[in-house]
């Protein structure tokens, strides 16, 4: 947590510097390439503050197009996270599912909600995390480890929610 707080402070310092703002403004035709790269950084916890700094200080011609391009970059990062979690950490999720607490929670959810509703609730909370500046690792890990989500569904959720989150950051930058 302290490292993320340090990254936020560092990103604030970097992007409040007039020299850095001048560099971002001087990108001109490369703004969308920068938005794509910043979108990729938007998904990782430690680099999210820098991506937000870039979004807030950049001034693309079309905020809508920029949010789509940034959403595509973030989607690629989320797919990378998904594959890493799905294939590297599945043993950990299996052990976690067998704990007493996890079994009690699963029992209560099964009693109160059907499988489809449980999945929709999980997709909703994971989508909120993905759209927010919170690390996407949390939301994608929820989907990779706690559900049997299809890659197509993850791709759609990731693209839509990241594009929305980036759109909000670009709007904030335009208002400032």
N, C-alpha and C positions, 0 to 999 in steps of 0.2 A: 504494500500500500504506500509506503514511503517513497518507493521508486516512482510510482505513478504520479504522486504529488510533486516530486522533483521534476518529472517530465512536463507536467502542466506548467510549473513555474518557468522552466527553461523555454518552453514553447511560447509562453506569454512574452518573455523577455525578447526572444528572437523576432517574433512577428510584430512587436510594438516598436521595433527599431526601424527608423525611416529608410535606412539603406536596404534592408531586407524587403520592405514594402516596395521600394523602387525596383528591385530585381523582379519581384512578382508582377508588378505593373508592366515591366518591360518585356515580359514574355510574349506579348502580342499573339502571334499565330500559334505559339506553343502552349497557350493557356489550357487547351483541352487535353493535351498530352500531360501537362502538370496535374490537371483534374483527375485524369485516369490514374496516375501514380499516387496522388493523394487519396483517391478512392481505395487503392490497394492498402495504403497505410491506415485508412479509417477502420479497418477490421481488426488490427492488432492493438492490444491494450497499451503497450508502451509507445506506439507511434501515433495513436489517435489524436493526442493534443496537437501534434505537428500538422496532421491532416486538417484538423479543424482550423488551425491558424492559417493554413493555405486557403481553405475555402472562404474564410471570413475576409481575408485580404485580397483575394483575386476578384477580378471583375469581368467575368466572361460575358460575351455578347448575349447569349441565351442561357438564362439560369436553368430552364427546363432541359435543354440539351446537355448542359454541364452536369446536371444531376443524374441524367441517364448514363453519361459516360463514366462519371464517378461511381455510380451504382454497378456498372459492369466490372470496373476494377475491384470494387469491394466484393463482388460476387466471386470473382476468381480467387481472392484471398480466402473467402469463406469455404470454397470448395477445397482448397489446400488444407485448411484447418480441419474440415470434415474428414478428409482422407487420413490425415495424421491421427485424429482422435479415433476414427473407426478402426484403423488397422494397427495402431500402436497402443492404445489404451483400453481396448475391449476387455482385457483380463481384469483391469481395475474396476470397470463397470460391473462385470459379473460378480466380483467379490462384494461390491457395494450393494448389489441387488439382494444378496443373501444375508445382509445384516438384519437384525431384529427390527430396527426402525424402518428400514425400507419395506420390509414385509408388512408391517402395520399400516404404513401409508398406502401401499398398494391395495391392501385389503379394504381400507376405508374408501378409497377411490372407486374400487370395483363395486362396492356395495351401493354407493351413491350415484355413480355415473356409468354410462355405457362406454364401450371402447372408443367409439367415434367421438363422443363428447370429451373423453379424456385426451384424445389426440388433438382435438381442436383447442382445448385449454392449453396444452403443451405448446402447440404451434403459436398460439396467441402470445404467451409469455416469452417464448424464444424470439418471436418477431419483434416484440417491444424492445428486448435487449439488443437485437441486431440493429434496429433503427436508431437507437440511442447512442450517445457517445461512450457508453459502457463497452468494455472489451467484447467483441463478437465471439471470442473463444467460449464465453459462458453460454450464449444462446446456441451456438453450433454444437457445443459439447452436449447440451441438453438433447438436441435433436439426434445427434449421432449415437449417444449412449443409452438414452431412455426410450427411444422409439425405433421402429423399423421403417423410417422415412425413406421414400424413394428419392433418388438423386434429382429427378425432374422437379419434385415438389420443393426440395431444399433450394434448388436453383431459383425457382420462382419466388419463394419467400425471401430469400437473400436479396435478389435483385430489387424487388418492390420495396422492401423495408429499408435497405441501404440507400436506394435512390430517394426515398422520402426523407430520411435523416439528413442526407447531403443537401437536398433541396431546402430544408429548414436552415441549415448552416449557411447556405448561399444567400438566402433571404435575410438572415441576420446581418451578414456582411454587407448587403446592399443597403440595409437600413442604417448602418453605422456611418 
